[in-house]
Amino acid sequence: MWVRTQCKKQLVKIIRITIERNIGSKNKAALVGQFADSSLFQSNQVVLGEYKTKEDALAELTSIQDAIAKGENHVYQIQ
């Protein structure tokens, strides 16, 4: 699935999305997308968006899931 990051500066073909703690930021959670298989020297991950709470990040992840389930074939814009 193609995803445009919250900052609108990257368009990435994502193969996996996780919610992670966002240490050192006022936002407590982040959606992190993996755009290719990880290698020994590179994690191949990008922060898709940052959220004040884990629940906000989970709501965004649910919206992505709904778009996938509906078979929507477009670029998903992270909110």
C-alpha positions as CSV (number, residue, x, y, z in Angstrom):
1,M,0.0,0.0,0.0
2,W,1.2,3.5,-0.8
3,V,1.2,5.9,2.1
4,R,2.0,9.6,2.3
5,T,3.6,10.6,5.6
6,Q,2.0,13.0,8.0
7,C,4.5,15.7,7.1
8,K,3.6,15.1,3.4
9,K,7.3,15.0,2.4
10,Q,7.5,11.2,1.6
11,L,5.4,8.8,-0.4
12,V,6.3,5.2,0.5
13,K,5.2,1.7,-0.5
14,I,4.7,0.1,2.8
15,I,4.7,-3.6,3.5
16,R,4.3,-3.5,7.3
17,I,3.0,-0.9,9.9
18,T,3.6,-0.9,13.6
19,I,2.8,1.3,16.6
20,E,5.9,2.2,18.6
21,R,6.7,4.4,21.6
22,N,8.0,7.7,20.6
23,I,10.7,8.4,23.1
24,G,12.1,12.0,23.5
25,S,9.1,13.7,21.8
26,K,6.0,15.4,23.1
27,N,4.0,12.9,21.0
28,K,3.9,9.5,22.8
29,A,3.3,7.1,19.9
30,A,4.3,6.8,16.3
31,L,3.2,4.8,13.3
32,V,6.3,3.3,11.7
33,G,6.2,1.7,8.3
34,Q,8.6,-0.8,6.9
35,F,9.1,-0.3,3.1
36,A,11.4,-3.2,2.3
37,D,12.9,-6.3,4.0
38,S,15.4,-5.2,6.7
39,S,19.1,-5.8,6.0
40,L,22.1,-6.0,8.3
41,F,23.0,-2.4,7.7
42,Q,19.6,-0.7,7.2
43,S,16.3,-0.9,9.0
44,N,14.2,0.2,6.0
45,Q,11.7,2.0,8.2
46,V,10.1,5.4,8.2
47,V,8.0,7.3,10.7
48,L,4.6,7.7,9.0
49,G,3.1,9.9,11.7
50,E,3.3,10.9,15.4
51,Y,0.4,10.9,17.8
52,K,-0.3,12.3,21.3
53,T,-1.5,8.9,22.6
54,K,-1.3,5.3,21.7
55,E,-5.1,5.3,21.2
56,D,-4.8,8.0,18.5
57,A,-2.1,6.0,16.7
58,L,-4.4,2.9,17.0
59,A,-7.3,4.8,15.5
60,E,-5.1,5.8,12.5
61,L,-4.0,2.2,12.1
62,T,-7.6,1.1,12.1
63,S,-8.4,3.6,9.3
64,I,-5.6,2.1,7.3
65,Q,-7.0,-1.4,7.9
66,D,-10.4,-0.2,6.8
67,A,-9.0,1.2,3.6
68,I,-7.2,-2.1,2.9
69,A,-10.3,-4.2,3.7
70,K,-12.4,-2.1,1.3
71,G,-9.9,-2.8,-1.4
72,E,-9.3,0.9,-1.9
73,N,-6.3,1.2,-4.3
74,H,-5.1,4.7,-3.7
75,V,-2.5,6.5,-1.7
76,Y,-3.4,6.7,1.9
77,Q,-2.7,10.1,3.6
78,I,-1.7,9.8,7.2
79,Q,-3.6,12.2,9.5
